[in-house]
Amino acid sequence: MKPVIIDRDSGVELWTATQCAEFSGTARGTFTSYAGRGRAPRPVTKYNGLTLWNSDEVREWQRQRLAKNNSSAED
């Protein structure tokens, strides 16, 4: 089973810190540190003790990170 959290109002999938870290290829602590320092998206809500992020924002943040890293590698 793979449960998913979907925001009822927006229909957006919400991710835990672990899911965000897995998607971005970082450690969970690294991702939460980035978020706490404004280097990654900020969490959007808490639900039953879970801190949650908008998956669309995390995907866009990762896309921008990869684009930046690719352009740096080409320089």
Predicted model as a PDB file, atoms N, CA, C, CB and O in Angstrom, pLDDT in the B-factor column:
MODEL        1                                                                  
ATOM      1  N   MET A   1       0.845  -1.177   0.000  1.00 92.00           N  
ATOM      2  CA  MET A   1       0.000   0.000   0.000  1.00 92.00           C  
ATOM      3  C   MET A   1       0.890   1.240   0.000  1.00 92.00           C  
ATOM      4  CB  MET A   1      -0.961  -0.002   1.221  1.00 92.00           C  
ATOM      5  O   MET A   1       1.911   1.283   0.686  1.00 92.00           O  
ATOM      6  N   LYS A   2       0.496   2.240  -0.771  1.00 88.00           N  
ATOM      7  CA  LYS A   2       1.230   3.498  -0.835  1.00 88.00           C  
ATOM      8  C   LYS A   2       0.253   4.657  -0.620  1.00 88.00           C  
ATOM      9  CB  LYS A   2       1.975   3.642  -2.201  1.00 88.00           C  
ATOM     10  O   LYS A   2      -0.237   5.239  -1.587  1.00 88.00           O  
ATOM     11  N   PRO A   3      -0.031   4.994   0.639  1.00 91.00           N  
ATOM     12  CA  PRO A   3      -0.974   6.089   0.889  1.00 91.00           C  
ATOM     13  C   PRO A   3      -0.417   7.424   0.407  1.00 91.00           C  
ATOM     14  CB  PRO A   3      -1.310   6.172   2.380  1.00 91.00           C  
ATOM     15  O   PRO A   3       0.794   7.650   0.406  1.00 91.00           O  
ATOM     16  N   VAL A   4      -1.324   8.298   0.001  1.00 95.00           N  
ATOM     17  CA  VAL A   4      -0.979   9.620  -0.515  1.00 95.00           C  
ATOM     18  C   VAL A   4      -1.837  10.648   0.214  1.00 95.00           C  
ATOM     19  CB  VAL A   4      -1.190   9.704  -2.069  1.00 95.00           C  
ATOM     20  O   VAL A   4      -3.016  10.407   0.476  1.00 95.00           O  
ATOM     21  N   ILE A   5      -1.244  11.793   0.539  1.00 97.00           N  
ATOM     22  CA  ILE A   5      -1.986  12.887   1.166  1.00 97.00           C  
ATOM     23  C   ILE A   5      -2.281  13.933   0.095  1.00 97.00           C  
ATOM     24  CB  ILE A   5      -1.184  13.515   2.366  1.00 97.00           C  
ATOM     25  O   ILE A   5      -1.365  14.477  -0.522  1.00 97.00           O  
ATOM     26  N   ILE A   6      -3.544  14.202  -0.116  1.00 97.00           N  
ATOM     27  CA  ILE A   6      -3.982  15.191  -1.111  1.00 97.00           C  
ATOM     28  C   ILE A   6      -4.734  16.291  -0.383  1.00 97.00           C  
ATOM     29  CB  ILE A   6      -4.882  14.536  -2.222  1.00 97.00           C  
ATOM     30  O   ILE A   6      -5.627  16.019   0.419  1.00 97.00           O  
ATOM     31  N   ASP A   7      -4.363  17.554  -0.670  1.00 96.00           N  
ATOM     32  CA  ASP A   7      -5.090  18.680  -0.094  1.00 96.00           C  
ATOM     33  C   ASP A   7      -6.490  18.728  -0.710  1.00 96.00           C  
ATOM     34  CB  ASP A   7      -4.326  20.023  -0.334  1.00 96.00           C  
ATOM     35  O   ASP A   7      -6.637  18.780  -1.931  1.00 96.00           O  
ATOM     36  N   ARG A   8      -7.490  18.710   0.123  1.00 95.00           N  
ATOM     37  CA  ARG A   8      -8.877  18.677  -0.347  1.00 95.00           C  
ATOM     38  C   ARG A   8      -9.238  19.930  -1.146  1.00 95.00           C  
ATOM     39  CB  ARG A   8      -9.828  18.528   0.836  1.00 95.00           C  
ATOM     40  O   ARG A   8      -9.963  19.833  -2.136  1.00 95.00           O  
ATOM     41  N   ASP A   9      -8.743  21.112  -0.736  1.00 96.00           N  
ATOM     42  CA  ASP A   9      -9.114  22.354  -1.412  1.00 96.00           C  
ATOM     43  C   ASP A   9      -8.440  22.516  -2.772  1.00 96.00           C  
ATOM     44  CB  ASP A   9      -8.768  23.532  -0.539  1.00 96.00           C  
ATOM     45  O   ASP A   9      -9.089  22.900  -3.745  1.00 96.00           O  
ATOM     46  N   SER A  10      -7.141  22.223  -2.842  1.00 95.00           N  
ATOM     47  CA  SER A  10      -6.392  22.483  -4.073  1.00 95.00           C  
ATOM     48  C   SER A  10      -6.185  21.250  -4.940  1.00 95.00           C  
ATOM     49  CB  SER A  10      -5.061  23.069  -3.734  1.00 95.00           C  
ATOM     50  O   SER A  10      -5.916  21.368  -6.135  1.00 95.00           O  
ATOM     51  N   GLY A  11      -6.309  20.065  -4.345  1.00 97.00           N  
ATOM     52  CA  GLY A  11      -6.045  18.843  -5.087  1.00 97.00           C  
ATOM     53  C   GLY A  11      -4.558  18.527  -5.217  1.00 97.00           C  
ATOM     54  O   GLY A  11      -4.179  17.593  -5.924  1.00 97.00           O  
ATOM     55  N   VAL A  12      -3.721  19.297  -4.540  1.00 97.00           N  
ATOM     56  CA  VAL A  12      -2.270  19.124  -4.628  1.00 97.00           C  
ATOM     57  C   VAL A  12      -1.826  18.009  -3.689  1.00 97.00           C  
ATOM     58  CB  VAL A  12      -1.535  20.446  -4.289  1.00 97.00           C  
ATOM     59  O   VAL A  12      -2.290  17.910  -2.553  1.00 97.00           O  
ATOM     60  N   GLU A  13      -0.917  17.173  -4.187  1.00 98.00           N  
ATOM     61  CA  GLU A  13      -0.331  16.135  -3.345  1.00 98.00           C  
ATOM     62  C   GLU A  13       0.651  16.786  -2.378  1.00 98.00           C  
ATOM     63  CB  GLU A  13       0.374  15.041  -4.206  1.00 98.00           C  
ATOM     64  O   GLU A  13       1.462  17.623  -2.775  1.00 98.00           O  
ATOM     65  N   LEU A  14       0.575  16.400  -1.115  1.00 98.00           N  
ATOM     66  CA  LEU A  14       1.461  16.933  -0.085  1.00 98.00           C  
ATOM     67  C   LEU A  14       2.458  15.854   0.308  1.00 98.00           C  
ATOM     68  CB  LEU A  14       0.656  17.424   1.154  1.00 98.00           C  
ATOM     69  O   LEU A  14       2.100  14.685   0.458  1.00 98.00           O  
ATOM     70  N   TRP A  15       3.714  16.260   0.474  1.00 98.00           N  
ATOM     71  CA  TRP A  15       4.781  15.325   0.779  1.00 98.00           C  
ATOM     72  C   TRP A  15       5.369  15.577   2.153  1.00 98.00           C  
ATOM     73  CB  TRP A  15       5.862  15.406  -0.268  1.00 98.00           C  
ATOM     74  O   TRP A  15       5.420  16.713   2.624  1.00 98.00           O  
ATOM     75  N   THR A  16       5.813  14.502   2.793  1.00 98.00           N  
ATOM     76  CA  THR A  16       6.559  14.600   4.039  1.00 98.00           C  
ATOM     77  C   THR A  16       8.004  14.986   3.717  1.00 98.00           C  
ATOM     78  CB  THR A  16       6.500  13.257   4.836  1.00 98.00           C  
ATOM     79  O   THR A  16       8.413  14.986   2.555  1.00 98.00           O  
ATOM     80  N   ALA A  17       8.764  15.312   4.752  1.00 98.00           N  
ATOM     81  CA  ALA A  17      10.179  15.639   4.564  1.00 98.00           C  
ATOM     82  C   ALA A  17      10.928  14.460   3.946  1.00 98.00           C  
ATOM     83  CB  ALA A  17      10.824  16.034   5.907  1.00 98.00           C  
ATOM     84  O   ALA A  17      11.813  14.648   3.111  1.00 98.00           O  
ATOM     85  N   THR A  18      10.573  13.264   4.353  1.00 97.00           N  
ATOM     86  CA  THR A  18      11.236  12.074   3.803  1.00 97.00           C  
ATOM     87  C   THR A  18      10.965  11.955   2.310  1.00 97.00           C  
ATOM     88  CB  THR A  18      10.761  10.799   4.531  1.00 97.00           C  
ATOM     89  O   THR A  18      11.877  11.664   1.536  1.00 97.00           O  
ATOM     90  N   GLN A  19       9.725  12.177   1.902  1.00 98.00           N  
ATOM     91  CA  GLN A  19       9.386  12.110   0.475  1.00 98.00           C  
ATOM     92  C   GLN A  19      10.111  13.205  -0.306  1.00 98.00           C  
ATOM     93  CB  GLN A  19       7.861  12.237   0.274  1.00 98.00           C  
ATOM     94  O   GLN A  19      10.606  12.958  -1.405  1.00 98.00           O  
ATOM     95  N   CYS A  20      10.175  14.399   0.248  1.00 98.00           N  
ATOM     96  CA  CYS A  20      10.879  15.503  -0.410  1.00 98.00           C  
ATOM     97  C   CYS A  20      12.362  15.173  -0.572  1.00 98.00           C  
ATOM     98  CB  CYS A  20      10.709  16.812   0.393  1.00 98.00           C  
ATOM     99  O   CYS A  20      12.956  15.419  -1.621  1.00 98.00           O  
ATOM    100  N   ALA A  21      12.941  14.615   0.478  1.00 98.00           N  
ATOM    101  CA  ALA A  21      14.359  14.252   0.439  1.00 98.00           C  
ATOM    102  C   ALA A  21      14.609  13.166  -0.605  1.00 98.00           C  
ATOM    103  CB  ALA A  21      14.834  13.777   1.827  1.00 98.00           C  
ATOM    104  O   ALA A  21      15.562  13.257  -1.378  1.00 98.00           O  
ATOM    105  N   GLU A  22      13.768  12.152  -0.631  1.00 98.00           N  
ATOM    106  CA  GLU A  22      13.925  11.089  -1.618  1.00 98.00           C  
ATOM    107  C   GLU A  22      13.837  11.640  -3.034  1.00 98.00           C  
ATOM    108  CB  GLU A  22      12.868  10.007  -1.409  1.00 98.00           C  
ATOM    109  O   GLU A  22      14.636  11.279  -3.898  1.00 98.00           O  
ATOM    110  N   PHE A  23      12.868  12.513  -3.269  1.00 98.00           N  
ATOM    111  CA  PHE A  23      12.693  13.085  -4.607  1.00 98.00           C  
ATOM    112  C   PHE A  23      13.891  13.928  -5.020  1.00 98.00           C  
ATOM    113  CB  PHE A  23      11.426  13.931  -4.657  1.00 98.00           C  
ATOM    114  O   PHE A  23      14.313  13.895  -6.176  1.00 98.00           O  
ATOM    115  N   SER A  24      14.440  14.685  -4.068  1.00 97.00           N  
ATOM    116  CA  SER A  24      15.533  15.598  -4.400  1.00 97.00           C  
ATOM    117  C   SER A  24      16.917  14.966  -4.279  1.00 97.00           C  
ATOM    118  CB  SER A  24      15.464  16.803  -3.514  1.00 97.00           C  
ATOM    119  O   SER A  24      17.924  15.601  -4.595  1.00 97.00           O  
ATOM    120  N   GLY A  25      16.966  13.719  -3.823  1.00 97.00           N  
ATOM    121  CA  GLY A  25      18.261  13.053  -3.707  1.00 97.00           C  
ATOM    122  C   GLY A  25      19.115  13.582  -2.568  1.00 97.00           C  
ATOM    123  O   GLY A  25      20.343  13.542  -2.634  1.00 97.00           O  
ATOM    124  N   THR A  26      18.470  14.072  -1.534  1.00 97.00           N  
ATOM    125  CA  THR A  26      19.176  14.574  -0.364  1.00 97.00           C  
ATOM    126  C   THR A  26      18.794  13.735   0.846  1.00 97.00           C  
ATOM    127  CB  THR A  26      18.859  16.070  -0.120  1.00 97.00           C  
ATOM    128  O   THR A  26      17.845  12.952   0.799  1.00 97.00           O  
ATOM    129  N   ALA A  27      19.535  13.907   1.919  1.00 98.00           N  
ATOM    130  CA  ALA A  27      19.144  13.291   3.186  1.00 98.00           C  
ATOM    131  C   ALA A  27      17.976  14.089   3.767  1.00 98.00           C  
ATOM    132  CB  ALA A  27      20.350  13.239   4.192  1.00 98.00           C  
ATOM    133  O   ALA A  27      17.821  15.274   3.470  1.00 98.00           O  
ATOM    134  N   ARG A  28      17.173  13.449   4.578  1.00 98.00           N  
ATOM    135  CA  ARG A  28      16.025  14.132   5.184  1.00 98.00           C  
ATOM    136  C   ARG A  28      16.479  15.368   5.954  1.00 98.00           C  
ATOM    137  CB  ARG A  28      15.257  13.177   6.118  1.00 98.00           C  
ATOM    138  O   ARG A  28      15.890  16.439   5.807  1.00 98.00           O  
ATOM    139  N   GLY A  29      17.513  15.230   6.768  1.00 97.00           N  
ATOM    140  CA  GLY A  29      18.016  16.359   7.553  1.00 97.00           C  
ATOM    141  C   GLY A  29      18.534  17.491   6.687  1.00 97.00           C  
ATOM    142  O   GLY A  29      18.383  18.662   7.035  1.00 97.00           O  
ATOM    143  N   THR A  30      19.142  17.150   5.564  1.00 97.00           N  
ATOM    144  CA  THR A  30      19.629  18.170   4.630  1.00 97.00           C  
ATOM    145  C   THR A  30      18.462  18.938   4.042  1.00 97.00           C  
ATOM    146  CB  THR A  30      20.468  17.531   3.506  1.00 97.00           C  
ATOM    147  O   THR A  30      18.485  20.167   3.976  1.00 97.00           O  
ATOM    148  N   PHE A  31      17.431  18.203   3.611  1.00 98.00           N  
ATOM    149  CA  PHE A  31      16.273  18.874   3.033  1.00 98.00           C  
ATOM    150  C   PHE A  31      15.618  19.804   4.049  1.00 98.00           C  
ATOM    151  CB  PHE A  31      15.258  17.847   2.527  1.00 98.00           C  
ATOM    152  O   PHE A  31      15.316  20.952   3.724  1.00 98.00           O  
ATOM    153  N   THR A  32      15.393  19.331   5.268  1.00 97.00           N  
ATOM    154  CA  THR A  32      14.730  20.175   6.268  1.00 97.00           C  
ATOM    155  C   THR A  32      15.608  21.364   6.650  1.00 97.00           C  
ATOM    156  CB  THR A  32      14.385  19.352   7.521  1.00 97.00           C  
ATOM    157  O   THR A  32      15.096  22.439   6.959  1.00 97.00           O  
ATOM    158  N   SER A  33      16.917  21.177   6.630  1.00 97.00           N  
ATOM    159  CA  SER A  33      17.827  22.294   6.888  1.00 97.00           C  
ATOM    160  C   SER A  33      17.717  23.330   5.775  1.00 97.00           C  
ATOM    161  CB  SER A  33      19.283  21.794   7.016  1.00 97.00           C  
ATOM    162  O   SER A  33      17.648  24.529   6.045  1.00 97.00           O  
ATOM    163  N   TYR A  34      17.699  22.873   4.528  1.00 97.00           N  
ATOM    164  CA  TYR A  34      17.515  23.790   3.394  1.00 97.00           C  
ATOM    165  C   TYR A  34      16.209  24.569   3.549  1.00 97.00           C  
ATOM    166  CB  TYR A  34      17.518  23.009   2.051  1.00 97.00           C  
ATOM    167  O   TYR A  34      16.180  25.787   3.375  1.00 97.00           O  
ATOM    168  N   ALA A  35      15.135  23.860   3.877  1.00 97.00           N  
ATOM    169  CA  ALA A  35      13.823  24.510   4.020  1.00 97.00           C  
ATOM    170  C   ALA A  35      13.851  25.530   5.155  1.00 97.00           C  
ATOM    171  CB  ALA A  35      12.718  23.458   4.277  1.00 97.00           C  
ATOM    172  O   ALA A  35      13.289  26.618   5.029  1.00 97.00           O  
ATOM    173  N   GLY A  36      14.490  25.186   6.239  1.00 96.00           N  
ATOM    174  CA  GLY A  36      14.562  26.093   7.386  1.00 96.00           C  
ATOM    175  C   GLY A  36      15.360  27.352   7.108  1.00 96.00           C  
ATOM    176  O   GLY A  36      15.132  28.393   7.724  1.00 96.00           O  
ATOM    177  N   ARG A  37      16.305  27.249   6.167  1.00 97.00           N  
ATOM    178  CA  ARG A  37      17.136  28.413   5.810  1.00 97.00           C  
ATOM    179  C   ARG A  37      16.648  29.111   4.545  1.00 97.00           C  
ATOM    180  CB  ARG A  37      18.586  27.983   5.623  1.00 97.00           C  
ATOM    181  O   ARG A  37      17.301  30.030   4.052  1.00 97.00           O  
ATOM    182  N   GLY A  38      15.512  28.681   4.022  1.00 96.00           N  
ATOM    183  CA  GLY A  38      14.954  29.325   2.835  1.00 96.00           C  
ATOM    184  C   GLY A  38      15.607  28.898   1.538  1.00 96.00           C  
ATOM    185  O   GLY A  38      15.447  29.571   0.520  1.00 96.00           O  
ATOM    186  N   ARG A  39      16.341  27.793   1.549  1.00 96.00           N  
ATOM    187  CA  ARG A  39      16.997  27.296   0.333  1.00 96.00           C  
ATOM    188  C   ARG A  39      16.174  26.213  -0.357  1.00 96.00           C  
ATOM    189  CB  ARG A  39      18.383  26.752   0.668  1.00 96.00           C  
ATOM    190  O   ARG A  39      16.570  25.704  -1.406  1.00 96.00           O  
ATOM    191  N   ALA A  40      15.047  25.866   0.218  1.00 98.00           N  
ATOM    192  CA  ALA A  40      14.088  24.914  -0.351  1.00 98.00           C  
ATOM    193  C   ALA A  40      12.702  25.446   0.004  1.00 98.00           C  
ATOM    194  CB  ALA A  40      14.312  23.428   0.199  1.00 98.00           C  
ATOM    195  O   ALA A  40      12.574  26.329   0.853  1.00 98.00           O  
ATOM    196  N   PRO A  41      11.676  24.920  -0.635  1.00 98.00           N  
ATOM    197  CA  PRO A  41      10.328  25.399  -0.306  1.00 98.00           C  
ATOM    198  C   PRO A  41      10.021  25.248   1.189  1.00 98.00           C  
ATOM    199  CB  PRO A  41       9.282  24.638  -1.132  1.00 98.00           C  
ATOM    200  O   PRO A  41      10.489  24.325   1.854  1.00 98.00           O  
ATOM    201  N   ARG A  42       9.236  26.168   1.675  1.00 97.00           N  
ATOM    202  CA  ARG A  42       8.789  26.102   3.074  1.00 97.00           C  
ATOM    203  C   ARG A  42       7.615  25.128   3.166  1.00 97.00           C  
ATOM    204  CB  ARG A  42       8.378  27.526   3.610  1.00 97.00           C  
ATOM    205  O   ARG A  42       6.860  24.971   2.206  1.00 97.00           O  
ATOM    206  N   PRO A  43       7.463  24.485   4.299  1.00 98.00           N  
ATOM    207  CA  PRO A  43       6.304  23.600   4.462  1.00 98.00           C  
ATOM    208  C   PRO A  43       5.004  24.403   4.378  1.00 98.00           C  
ATOM    209  CB  PRO A  43       6.381  22.842   5.812  1.00 98.00           C  
ATOM    210  O   PRO A  43       4.965  25.588   4.709  1.00 98.00           O  
ATOM    211  N   VAL A  44       3.960  23.740   3.934  1.00 97.00           N  
ATOM    212  CA  VAL A  44       2.674  24.430   3.769  1.00 97.00           C  
ATOM    213  C   VAL A  44       1.709  24.181   4.913  1.00 97.00           C  
ATOM    214  CB  VAL A  44       2.028  24.007   2.482  1.00 97.00           C  
ATOM    215  O   VAL A  44       0.808  24.987   5.145  1.00 97.00           O  
ATOM    216  N   THR A  45       1.883  23.073   5.636  1.00 97.00           N  
ATOM    217  CA  THR A  45       0.962  22.771   6.731  1.00 97.00           C  
ATOM    218  C   THR A  45       1.528  21.653   7.593  1.00 97.00           C  
ATOM    219  CB  THR A  45      -0.428  22.379   6.187  1.00 97.00           C  
ATOM    220  O   THR A  45       2.530  21.018   7.266  1.00 97.00           O  
ATOM    221  N   LYS A  46       0.846  21.446   8.698  1.00 96.00           N  
ATOM    222  CA  LYS A  46       1.103  20.280   9.543  1.00 96.00           C  
ATOM    223  C   LYS A  46      -0.205  19.507   9.633  1.00 96.00           C  
ATOM    224  CB  LYS A  46       1.638  20.694  10.980  1.00 96.00           C  
ATOM    225  O   LYS A  46      -1.285  20.094   9.699  1.00 96.00           O  
ATOM    226  N   TYR A  47      -0.094  18.186   9.636  1.00 94.00           N  
ATOM    227  CA  TYR A  47      -1.277  17.342   9.716  1.00 94.00           C  
ATOM    228  C   TYR A  47      -0.946  16.126  10.569  1.00 94.00           C  
ATOM    229  CB  TYR A  47      -1.765  16.915   8.299  1.00 94.00           C  
ATOM    230  O   TYR A  47      -0.049  15.353  10.230  1.00 94.00           O  
ATOM    231  N   ASN A  48      -1.657  15.956  11.663  1.00 94.00           N  
ATOM    232  CA  ASN A  48      -1.418  14.830  12.575  1.00 94.00           C  
ATOM    233  C   ASN A  48       0.058  14.673  12.916  1.00 94.00           C  
ATOM    234  CB  ASN A  48      -1.939  13.538  11.961  1.00 94.00           C  
ATOM    235  O   ASN A  48       0.580  13.559  12.949  1.00 94.00           O  
ATOM    236  N   GLY A  49       0.721  15.786  13.168  1.00 95.00           N  
ATOM    237  CA  GLY A  49       2.124  15.755  13.557  1.00 95.00           C  
ATOM    238  C   GLY A  49       3.107  15.706  12.405  1.00 95.00           C  
ATOM    239  O   GLY A  49       4.315  15.785  12.624  1.00 95.00           O  
ATOM    240  N   LEU A  50       2.618  15.577  11.189  1.00 96.00           N  
ATOM    241  CA  LEU A  50       3.497  15.554  10.014  1.00 96.00           C  
ATOM    242  C   LEU A  50       3.625  16.949   9.426  1.00 96.00           C  
ATOM    243  CB  LEU A  50       2.964  14.572   8.949  1.00 96.00           C  
ATOM    244  O   LEU A  50       2.623  17.635   9.221  1.00 96.00           O  
ATOM    245  N   THR A  51       4.831  17.362   9.159  1.00 98.00           N  
ATOM    246  CA  THR A  51       5.066  18.600   8.423  1.00 98.00           C  
ATOM    247  C   THR A  51       4.998  18.236   6.945  1.00 98.00           C  
ATOM    248  CB  THR A  51       6.459  19.269   8.806  1.00 98.00           C  
ATOM    249  O   THR A  51       5.609  17.259   6.510  1.00 98.00           O  
ATOM    250  N   LEU A  52       4.251  19.026   6.174  1.00 98.00           N  
ATOM    251  CA  LEU A  52       3.993  18.691   4.771  1.00 98.00           C  
ATOM    252  C   LEU A  52       4.378  19.824   3.826  1.00 98.00           C  
ATOM    253  CB  LEU A  52       2.529  18.346   4.581  1.00 98.00           C  
ATOM    254  O   LEU A  52       4.248  21.005   4.146  1.00 98.00           O  
ATOM    255  N   TRP A  53       4.856  19.422   2.653  1.00 98.00           N  
ATOM    256  CA  TRP A  53       5.248  20.356   1.603  1.00 98.00           C  
ATOM    257  C   TRP A  53       4.374  20.128   0.379  1.00 98.00           C  
ATOM    258  CB  TRP A  53       6.749  20.195   1.245  1.00 98.00           C  
ATOM    259  O   TRP A  53       3.903  19.017   0.134  1.00 98.00           O  
ATOM    260  N   ASN A  54       4.162  21.195  -0.387  1.00 98.00           N  
ATOM    261  CA  ASN A  54       3.447  21.132  -1.653  1.00 98.00           C  
ATOM    262  C   ASN A  54       4.368  20.420  -2.653  1.00 98.00           C  
ATOM    263  CB  ASN A  54       3.032  22.577  -2.162  1.00 98.00           C  
ATOM    264  O   ASN A  54       5.452  20.917  -2.957  1.00 98.00           O  
ATOM    265  N   SER A  55       3.945  19.273  -3.158  1.00 98.00           N  
ATOM    266  CA  SER A  55       4.794  18.500  -4.059  1.00 98.00           C  
ATOM    267  C   SER A  55       5.121  19.267  -5.343  1.00 98.00           C  
ATOM    268  CB  SER A  55       4.118  17.182  -4.404  1.00 98.00           C  
ATOM    269  O   SER A  55       6.212  19.103  -5.890  1.00 98.00           O  
ATOM    270  N   ASP A  56       4.205  20.096  -5.829  1.00 98.00           N  
ATOM    271  CA  ASP A  56       4.475  20.888  -7.034  1.00 98.00           C  
ATOM    272  C   ASP A  56       5.621  21.869  -6.790  1.00 98.00           C  
ATOM    273  CB  ASP A  56       3.207  21.651  -7.474  1.00 98.00           C  
ATOM    274  O   ASP A  56       6.469  22.067  -7.660  1.00 98.00           O  
ATOM    275  N   GLU A  57       5.645  22.479  -5.606  1.00 98.00           N  
ATOM    276  CA  GLU A  57       6.719  23.417  -5.274  1.00 98.00           C  
ATOM    277  C   GLU A  57       8.060  22.692  -5.145  1.00 98.00           C  
ATOM    278  CB  GLU A  57       6.393  24.162  -3.967  1.00 98.00           C  
ATOM    279  O   GLU A  57       9.096  23.209  -5.565  1.00 98.00           O  
ATOM    280  N   VAL A  58       8.031  21.507  -4.569  1.00 98.00           N  
ATOM    281  CA  VAL A  58       9.270  20.728  -4.425  1.00 98.00           C  
ATOM    282  C   VAL A  58       9.771  20.286  -5.795  1.00 98.00           C  
ATOM    283  CB  VAL A  58       9.044  19.493  -3.512  1.00 98.00           C  
ATOM    284  O   VAL A  58      10.974  20.336  -6.054  1.00 98.00           O  
ATOM    285  N   ARG A  59       8.878  19.859  -6.670  1.00 98.00           N  
ATOM    286  CA  ARG A  59       9.273  19.472  -8.029  1.00 98.00           C  
ATOM    287  C   ARG A  59       9.907  20.654  -8.774  1.00 98.00           C  
ATOM    288  CB  ARG A  59       8.050  18.944  -8.815  1.00 98.00           C  
ATOM    289  O   ARG A  59      10.933  20.495  -9.436  1.00 98.00           O  
ATOM    290  N   GLU A  60       9.300  21.826  -8.663  1.00 98.00           N  
ATOM    291  CA  GLU A  60       9.841  23.014  -9.338  1.00 98.00           C  
ATOM    292  C   GLU A  60      11.192  23.400  -8.745  1.00 98.00           C  
ATOM    293  CB  GLU A  60       8.855  24.199  -9.230  1.00 98.00           C  
ATOM    294  O   GLU A  60      12.118  23.730  -9.485  1.00 98.00           O  
ATOM    295  N   TRP A  61      11.313  23.363  -7.438  1.00 98.00           N  
ATOM    296  CA  TRP A  61      12.585  23.668  -6.776  1.00 98.00           C  
ATOM    297  C   TRP A  61      13.675  22.718  -7.274  1.00 98.00           C  
ATOM    298  CB  TRP A  61      12.439  23.565  -5.233  1.00 98.00           C  
ATOM    299  O   TRP A  61      14.785  23.153  -7.580  1.00 98.00           O  
ATOM    300  N   GLN A  62      13.363  21.434  -7.353  1.00 97.00           N  
ATOM    301  CA  GLN A  62      14.339  20.450  -7.827  1.00 97.00           C  
ATOM    302  C   GLN A  62      14.684  20.683  -9.288  1.00 97.00           C  
ATOM    303  CB  GLN A  62      13.805  19.031  -7.637  1.00 97.00           C  
ATOM    304  O   GLN A  62      15.846  20.564  -9.675  1.00 97.00           O  
ATOM    305  N   ARG A  63      13.692  21.013 -10.102  1.00 97.00           N  
ATOM    306  CA  ARG A  63      13.952  21.304 -11.526  1.00 97.00           C  
ATOM    307  C   ARG A  63      14.936  22.459 -11.648  1.00 97.00           C  
ATOM    308  CB  ARG A  63      12.629  21.643 -12.276  1.00 97.00           C  
ATOM    309  O   ARG A  63      15.873  22.402 -12.445  1.00 97.00           O  
ATOM    310  N   GLN A  64      14.720  23.517 -10.849  1.00 96.00           N  
ATOM    311  CA  GLN A  64      15.613  24.671 -10.878  1.00 96.00           C  
ATOM    312  C   GLN A  64      17.011  24.317 -10.376  1.00 96.00           C  
ATOM    313  CB  GLN A  64      15.032  25.803 -10.043  1.00 96.00           C  
ATOM    314  O   GLN A  64      18.005  24.796 -10.920  1.00 96.00           O  
ATOM    315  N   ARG A  65      17.090  23.482  -9.340  1.00 94.00           N  
ATOM    316  CA  ARG A  65      18.397  23.040  -8.824  1.00 94.00           C  
ATOM    317  C   ARG A  65      19.171  22.299  -9.902  1.00 94.00           C  
ATOM    318  CB  ARG A  65      18.220  22.134  -7.582  1.00 94.00           C  
ATOM    319  O   ARG A  65      20.357  22.552 -10.113  1.00 94.00           O  
ATOM    320  N   LEU A  66      18.492  21.378 -10.587  1.00 92.00           N  
ATOM    321  CA  LEU A  66      19.152  20.602 -11.629  1.00 92.00           C  
ATOM    322  C   LEU A  66      19.591  21.487 -12.792  1.00 92.00           C  
ATOM    323  CB  LEU A  66      18.227  19.502 -12.132  1.00 92.00           C  
ATOM    324  O   LEU A  66      20.684  21.316 -13.332  1.00 92.00           O  
ATOM    325  N   ALA A  67      18.727  22.441 -13.176  1.00 92.00           N  
ATOM    326  CA  ALA A  67      19.076  23.348 -14.269  1.00 92.00           C  
ATOM    327  C   ALA A  67      20.293  24.194 -13.894  1.00 92.00           C  
ATOM    328  CB  ALA A  67      17.878  24.258 -14.621  1.00 92.00           C  
ATOM    329  O   ALA A  67      21.188  24.411 -14.711  1.00 92.00           O  
ATOM    330  N   LYS A  68      20.313  24.663 -12.659  1.00 87.00           N  
ATOM    331  CA  LYS A  68      21.442  25.476 -12.184  1.00 87.00           C  
ATOM    332  C   LYS A  68      22.725  24.645 -12.173  1.00 87.00           C  
ATOM    333  CB  LYS A  68      21.154  26.039 -10.767  1.00 87.00           C  
ATOM    334  O   LYS A  68      23.778  25.113 -12.606  1.00 87.00           O  
ATOM    335  N   ASN A  69      22.630  23.406 -11.672  1.00 83.00           N  
ATOM    336  CA  ASN A  69      23.801  22.537 -11.623  1.00 83.00           C  
ATOM    337  C   ASN A  69      24.292  22.182 -13.020  1.00 83.00           C  
ATOM    338  CB  ASN A  69      23.483  21.266 -10.845  1.00 83.00           C  
ATOM    339  O   ASN A  69      25.499  22.106 -13.249  1.00 83.00           O  
ATOM    340  N   ASN A  70      23.366  21.964 -13.961  1.00 81.00           N  
ATOM    341  CA  ASN A  70      23.757  21.646 -15.328  1.00 81.00           C  
ATOM    342  C   ASN A  70      24.421  22.831 -16.004  1.00 81.00           C  
ATOM    343  CB  ASN A  70      22.550  21.200 -16.133  1.00 81.00           C  
ATOM    344  O   ASN A  70      25.393  22.657 -16.739  1.00 81.00           O  
ATOM    345  N   SER A  71      23.914  24.031 -15.767  1.00 77.00           N  
ATOM    346  CA  SER A  71      24.519  25.208 -16.391  1.00 77.00           C  
ATOM    347  C   SER A  71      25.881  25.500 -15.767  1.00 77.00           C  
ATOM    348  CB  SER A  71      23.592  26.433 -16.253  1.00 77.00           C  
ATOM    349  O   SER A  71      26.775  25.981 -16.463  1.00 77.00           O  
ATOM    350  N   SER A  72      26.064  25.225 -14.478  1.00 69.00           N  
ATOM    351  CA  SER A  72      27.362  25.403 -13.826  1.00 69.00           C  
ATOM    352  C   SER A  72      28.383  24.414 -14.364  1.00 69.00           C  
ATOM    353  CB  SER A  72      27.228  25.244 -12.311  1.00 69.00           C  
ATOM    354  O   SER A  72      29.558  24.748 -14.513  1.00 69.00           O  
ATOM    355  N   ALA A  73      27.939  23.207 -14.654  1.00 64.00           N  
ATOM    356  CA  ALA A  73      28.841  22.168 -15.166  1.00 64.00           C  
ATOM    357  C   ALA A  73      29.316  22.494 -16.579  1.00 64.00           C  
ATOM    358  CB  ALA A  73      28.144  20.799 -15.152  1.00 64.00           C  
ATOM    359  O   ALA A  73      30.394  22.067 -16.993  1.00 64.00           O  
ATOM    360  N   GLU A  74      28.510  23.250 -17.313  1.00 63.00           N  
ATOM    361  CA  GLU A  74      28.852  23.598 -18.683  1.00 63.00           C  
ATOM    362  C   GLU A  74      29.815  24.769 -18.763  1.00 63.00           C  
ATOM    363  CB  GLU A  74      27.607  23.915 -19.456  1.00 63.00           C  
ATOM    364  O   GLU A  74      30.463  24.976 -19.789  1.00 63.00           O  
ATOM    365  N   ASP A  75      29.913  25.542 -17.674  1.00 57.00           N  
ATOM    366  CA  ASP A  75      30.795  26.725 -17.679  1.00 57.00           C  
ATOM    367  C   ASP A  75      32.258  26.355 -17.604  1.00 57.00           C  
ATOM    368  CB  ASP A  75      30.455  27.641 -16.524  1.00 57.00           C  
ATOM    369  O   ASP A  75      33.118  27.236 -17.599  1.00 57.00           O  
TER     370      ASP A  75                                                      
ENDMDL                                                                          
END                                                                             
